[in-house]
Amino acid sequence: MKKRYGANAEIIGISIAITVLVIMGGYSLYDGSLVQGWAQIGASVFLAVYAFVYNSRSKKSFSEYVKMVTSRKEGMSSDAISKFPLPMAVLQINGQISWYNDLFSEMLGSNDLYNIVISDVMPDLKWSEILKSNGSIYTYAGYKGHKYNVVGDIIKSADSTSEKPEYTVLLYFIDKTEIETLRKRYDEDKIDMAIISIDNYEELIQKMDDSQFQQTMAAINKYISAWVQESKGVIKKTERDRYIVLFEHKWLKEYIQKKFDVLAKVRGIGEETKMPISLSIGVGVGGSILENEEFARGALDMALGRGGDQAAVKDPTQYNFYGGITKDYEKSTRVKTRAFALAFKDFVENSDKVIFMGHANADYDSFGSAVGLQGAVRALGKKPYIVMDPSPAVAELEAEVREIEAYDSMLITPDEAEEIITMNTLLVILDTHRPSMLPAPGLVEKTTKVVLIDHHRKSTEFLTNISLMYHEPYASSTCEMATEILQYIDEAKKMSTFEAKALYVGMVIDTKNFTVKTGVRTFEAASYLRRFGINTSETRHLFNISMEDYIHRAELIKSAKMMYDGILVSQAAEAYPNIRVMASQTADEMLNLAGIKAAFVLYPSEGGICVSARSLGDINVQEITEMFGGGGHSTVAGAKLSEKQPQQAMETVENAIKKYMEENRKD
């Protein structure tokens, strides 16, 4: 075989020489040196003929060599091949062993391997994959704890006819066990970094006396220290509520298998003290220590943005999440709200205009918050605009806006927004942080001032280049957040009744009439809006549905099937008018059934099948929808599936639910 590879090298060298001679000959002829030029070209022709003959003889010699091996005639190959320094075998096209050397016999631990199918003794060697090889073979196989690179060729036998060609497979086995062991050890010894943050730390200081606070912090430190000791890691407290941990990468798998059990232990402290106590952990892996620190900080921000009480692991390509089963607790302090409101006011005053943009297929939360905040913008002397993406869900409220003279020309299309936006325009993104959900994502790149206000749990797809952000997953709705902001901006309290109604309706929808994800601050915001003369009974007409939609909704509920204990899944057979709104209403209605904790409704849409998901909080529907490209909140989420066949879409959703329930089952 060395001769064969040496021949290849010689052919390459001859090819280079021919090329050089042809170039030199051409140049000599061009320069007028005819004798020298033709001599050089003649030499190149001679070398070409020589290379052809040499290569033909080499191929014939190699074919005879293989034929000699496969013939297994006594004494012909024992000296030349059996002592080859690598395990070697010659096989028939069906995988039967025709010949092997001593090292191959030692590798498999047997002296009688003739006519045995190799996949019977080496199951890791996929024979079908070898036959798919285009001549040269390069694959991997394991055997009795050893790792091998398998290389070789598929060779046509020298005496085979064109009508019925015969092939032989020649394989060499290169033991890479030691190298793989070193590589594995190298990967395991890499240093991962974790940043741990105590959620609601400020709340603990405010609501506990000194003695109880010290005891609680001692218990938290005890659990964190014990968790770090499991990996023989190093821990350093950098702030009052934050720690940095370094540990070897090999321990990360064990942490994941235990689902970062330190989260549950710290959560237990809160259950004993009747206080919301939890941790958020960001872990950076796969890079240098400097890169892992950056990954860990990004992962921690992601964990906090998803409500806390979870671990986020980030490598150079993706995030993975663990935990996050606790309901979001509202914060009693409004320091952050006040600071944001003042900064937002400053942005408005120093911009030429303000454009509000919610997510595509607007709902009452995104549209209502825009209507409420635009009043403050007008009070500050700036012209507000709202980008409208046609949506039947807010058709009635939109119609009311268009009838009010003060709002003339305020509602604009995405194309109109593209025309009027400047680098000094303030763009306010509402009720979403995902660029793919925006009706005009290009607007973000056309201004230097972008403000984000959102209450959804943070997903891996997040807007970049944000100038100012107010992101609170604990909030019931964006309208609740907008109402609190307005209390610090609109010092004269000049909100109109219609603007207050728009904010109130958004809160009602997202809290399901103040029954889900509702805290003290939610009711305080609603109470504040009532001061502006809202007639709550008049808002009911915005939630009315037609008789036809009501019948369709009843049919969807009737056809729903139960998964596990308390999860209903239904699928619409056709795209009814206003199907998107009806699907979300159906999912909400299912939660009113006894024993139902979560509901999923699938319905056809342009380019695929969509899913509307709802829960009462015990089941995190955001985590489930994220498995097939969706997102949202722990109690309200949605997704658009790439599958276009109803049965495939249903299987995708059911598999995601099954996976979530298995991962979060209580052992």
Secondary structure in CASP SS format (residue, H / E / C, confidence):
PFRMAT SS
TARGET T0000
AUTHOR 0000-0000-0000
METHOD secondary structure of the structure
MODEL  1
M C 1.00
K H 1.00
K H 1.00
R H 1.00
Y H 1.00
G H 1.00
A H 1.00
N H 1.00
A H 1.00
E H 1.00
I H 1.00
I H 1.00
G H 1.00
I H 1.00
S H 1.00
I H 1.00
A H 1.00
I H 1.00
T H 1.00
V H 1.00
L H 1.00
V H 1.00
I H 1.00
M H 1.00
G H 1.00
G H 1.00
Y H 1.00
S H 1.00
L H 1.00
Y H 1.00
D H 1.00
G C 1.00
S C 1.00
L H 1.00
V H 1.00
Q H 1.00
G H 1.00
W H 1.00
A H 1.00
Q H 1.00
I H 1.00
G H 1.00
A H 1.00
S H 1.00
V H 1.00
F H 1.00
L H 1.00
A H 1.00
V H 1.00
Y H 1.00
A H 1.00
F H 1.00
V H 1.00
Y H 1.00
N H 1.00
S H 1.00
R H 1.00
S H 1.00
K H 1.00
K H 1.00
S H 1.00
F H 1.00
S H 1.00
E H 1.00
Y H 1.00
V H 1.00
K H 1.00
M H 1.00
V H 1.00
T H 1.00
S H 1.00
R C 1.00
K C 1.00
E C 1.00
G C 1.00
M C 1.00
S C 1.00
S C 1.00
D C 1.00
A C 1.00
I C 1.00
S C 1.00
K C 1.00
F C 1.00
P C 1.00
L C 1.00
P C 1.00
M E 1.00
A E 1.00
V E 1.00
L E 1.00
Q E 1.00
I C 1.00
N C 1.00
G C 1.00
Q E 1.00
I E 1.00
S E 1.00
W E 1.00
Y E 1.00
N C 1.00
D H 1.00
L H 1.00
F H 1.00
S H 1.00
E H 1.00
M H 1.00
L H 1.00
G C 1.00
S C 1.00
N C 1.00
D C 1.00
L C 1.00
Y C 1.00
N C 1.00
I C 1.00
V E 1.00
I H 1.00
S H 1.00
D H 1.00
V H 1.00
M C 1.00
P C 1.00
D C 1.00
L C 1.00
K C 1.00
W H 1.00
S H 1.00
E H 1.00
I H 1.00
L H 1.00
K C 1.00
S C 1.00
N C 1.00
G C 1.00
S E 1.00
I E 1.00
Y E 1.00
T E 1.00
Y E 1.00
A E 1.00
G E 1.00
Y E 1.00
K C 1.00
G C 1.00
H E 1.00
K E 1.00
Y E 1.00
N E 1.00
V E 1.00
V E 1.00
G E 1.00
D E 1.00
I E 1.00
I E 1.00
K E 1.00
S C 1.00
A C 1.00
D C 1.00
S C 1.00
T C 1.00
S C 1.00
E C 1.00
K C 1.00
P C 1.00
E C 1.00
Y E 1.00
T E 1.00
V E 1.00
L E 1.00
L E 1.00
Y E 1.00
F E 1.00
I E 1.00
D E 1.00
K C 1.00
T H 1.00
E H 1.00
I H 1.00
E H 1.00
T H 1.00
L H 1.00
R H 1.00
K H 1.00
R H 1.00
Y H 1.00
D H 1.00
E H 1.00
D C 1.00
K C 1.00
I E 1.00
D E 1.00
M E 1.00
A E 1.00
I E 1.00
I E 1.00
S E 1.00
I E 1.00
D E 1.00
N C 1.00
Y H 1.00
E H 1.00
E H 1.00
L H 1.00
I H 1.00
Q H 1.00
K H 1.00
M C 1.00
D C 1.00
D H 1.00
S H 1.00
Q H 1.00
F H 1.00
Q H 1.00
Q H 1.00
T H 1.00
M H 1.00
A H 1.00
A H 1.00
I H 1.00
N H 1.00
K H 1.00
Y H 1.00
I H 1.00
S H 1.00
A H 1.00
W H 1.00
V H 1.00
Q H 1.00
E C 1.00
S C 1.00
K C 1.00
G C 1.00
V E 1.00
I E 1.00
K E 1.00
K E 1.00
T E 1.00
E E 1.00
R C 1.00
D C 1.00
R E 1.00
Y E 1.00
I E 1.00
V E 1.00
L E 1.00
F E 1.00
E E 1.00
H H 1.00
K H 1.00
W H 1.00
L H 1.00
K H 1.00
E H 1.00
Y H 1.00
I H 1.00
Q H 1.00
K C 1.00
K C 1.00
F C 1.00
D C 1.00
V H 1.00
L H 1.00
A H 1.00
K H 1.00
V H 1.00
R H 1.00
G H 1.00
I H 1.00
G H 1.00
E H 1.00
E H 1.00
T H 1.00
K C 1.00
M C 1.00
P C 1.00
I C 1.00
S E 1.00
L E 1.00
S E 1.00
I E 1.00
G E 1.00
V E 1.00
G E 1.00
V C 1.00
G C 1.00
G C 1.00
S C 1.00
I H 1.00
L H 1.00
E H 1.00
N H 1.00
E H 1.00
E H 1.00
F H 1.00
A H 1.00
R H 1.00
G H 1.00
A H 1.00
L H 1.00
D H 1.00
M H 1.00
A H 1.00
L H 1.00
G H 1.00
R C 1.00
G C 1.00
G C 1.00
D C 1.00
Q E 1.00
A E 1.00
A E 1.00
V E 1.00
K E 1.00
D C 1.00
P C 1.00
T C 1.00
Q C 1.00
Y E 1.00
N E 1.00
F E 1.00
Y E 1.00
G E 1.00
G C 1.00
I C 1.00
T C 1.00
K C 1.00
D C 1.00
Y C 1.00
E C 1.00
K C 1.00
S C 1.00
T C 1.00
R C 1.00
V H 1.00
K H 1.00
T H 1.00
R H 1.00
A H 1.00
F H 1.00
A H 1.00
L H 1.00
A H 1.00
F H 1.00
K H 1.00
D H 1.00
F H 1.00
V H 1.00
E H 1.00
N C 1.00
S C 1.00
D C 1.00
K C 1.00
V E 1.00
I E 1.00
F E 1.00
M E 1.00
G C 1.00
H C 1.00
A C 1.00
N C 1.00
A C 1.00
D C 1.00
Y H 1.00
D H 1.00
S H 1.00
F H 1.00
G H 1.00
S H 1.00
A H 1.00
V H 1.00
G H 1.00
L H 1.00
Q H 1.00
G H 1.00
A H 1.00
V H 1.00
R H 1.00
A H 1.00
L C 1.00
G C 1.00
K C 1.00
K C 1.00
P E 1.00
Y E 1.00
I E 1.00
V E 1.00
M C 1.00
D C 1.00
P C 1.00
S C 1.00
P H 1.00
A H 1.00
V H 1.00
A H 1.00
E H 1.00
L H 1.00
E H 1.00
A H 1.00
E H 1.00
V H 1.00
R H 1.00
E H 1.00
I C 1.00
E H 1.00
A H 1.00
Y H 1.00
D C 1.00
S C 1.00
M C 1.00
L E 1.00
I E 1.00
T C 1.00
P H 1.00
D H 1.00
E H 1.00
A H 1.00
E H 1.00
E H 1.00
I H 1.00
I C 1.00
T C 1.00
M C 1.00
N C 1.00
T C 1.00
L E 1.00
L E 1.00
V E 1.00
I E 1.00
L E 1.00
D C 1.00
T C 1.00
H C 1.00
R C 1.00
P H 1.00
S H 1.00
M H 1.00
L C 1.00
P C 1.00
A C 1.00
P H 1.00
G H 1.00
L H 1.00
V H 1.00
E H 1.00
K H 1.00
T C 1.00
T C 1.00
K E 1.00
V E 1.00
V E 1.00
L E 1.00
I E 1.00
D E 1.00
H C 1.00
H C 1.00
R C 1.00
K C 1.00
S C 1.00
T C 1.00
E C 1.00
F C 1.00
L C 1.00
T C 1.00
N C 1.00
I C 1.00
S C 1.00
L E 1.00
M E 1.00
Y E 1.00
H E 1.00
E C 1.00
P C 1.00
Y C 1.00
A C 1.00
S C 1.00
S C 1.00
T H 1.00
C H 1.00
E H 1.00
M H 1.00
A H 1.00
T H 1.00
E H 1.00
I H 1.00
L H 1.00
Q H 1.00
Y H 1.00
I H 1.00
D C 1.00
E C 1.00
A C 1.00
K C 1.00
K C 1.00
M C 1.00
S C 1.00
T H 1.00
F H 1.00
E H 1.00
A H 1.00
K H 1.00
A H 1.00
L H 1.00
Y H 1.00
V H 1.00
G H 1.00
M H 1.00
V H 1.00
I H 1.00
D H 1.00
T C 1.00
K C 1.00
N C 1.00
F C 1.00
T C 1.00
V C 1.00
K C 1.00
T C 1.00
G C 1.00
V H 1.00
R H 1.00
T H 1.00
F H 1.00
E H 1.00
A H 1.00
A H 1.00
S H 1.00
Y H 1.00
L H 1.00
R H 1.00
R C 1.00
F C 1.00
G C 1.00
I C 1.00
N C 1.00
T H 1.00
S H 1.00
E H 1.00
T H 1.00
R H 1.00
H H 1.00
L H 1.00
F H 1.00
N C 1.00
I C 1.00
S C 1.00
M H 1.00
E H 1.00
D H 1.00
Y H 1.00
I H 1.00
H H 1.00
R H 1.00
A H 1.00
E H 1.00
L H 1.00
I H 1.00
K H 1.00
S H 1.00
A C 1.00
K E 1.00
M E 1.00
M E 1.00
Y C 1.00
D C 1.00
G C 1.00
I E 1.00
L E 1.00
V E 1.00
S E 1.00
Q E 1.00
A C 1.00
A C 1.00
E C 1.00
A C 1.00
Y C 1.00
P C 1.00
N C 1.00
I H 1.00
R H 1.00
V H 1.00
M H 1.00
A H 1.00
S H 1.00
Q H 1.00
T H 1.00
A H 1.00
D H 1.00
E H 1.00
M H 1.00
L C 1.00
N C 1.00
L C 1.00
A C 1.00
G C 1.00
I C 1.00
K C 1.00
A E 1.00
A E 1.00
F E 1.00
V E 1.00
L E 1.00
Y E 1.00
P E 1.00
S E 1.00
E C 1.00
G C 1.00
G E 1.00
I E 1.00
C E 1.00
V E 1.00
S E 1.00
A E 1.00
R E 1.00
S E 1.00
L C 1.00
G C 1.00
D C 1.00
I C 1.00
N C 1.00
V H 1.00
Q H 1.00
E H 1.00
I H 1.00
T H 1.00
E H 1.00
M C 1.00
F C 1.00
G C 1.00
G C 1.00
G E 1.00
G E 1.00
H C 1.00
S C 1.00
T C 1.00
V E 1.00
A E 1.00
G E 1.00
A E 1.00
K E 1.00
L E 1.00
S C 1.00
E C 1.00
K C 1.00
Q C 1.00
P H 1.00
Q H 1.00
Q H 1.00
A H 1.00
M H 1.00
E H 1.00
T H 1.00
V H 1.00
E H 1.00
N H 1.00
A H 1.00
I H 1.00
K H 1.00
K H 1.00
Y H 1.00
M H 1.00
E H 1.00
E H 1.00
N C 1.00
R C 1.00
K C 1.00
D C 1.00
END
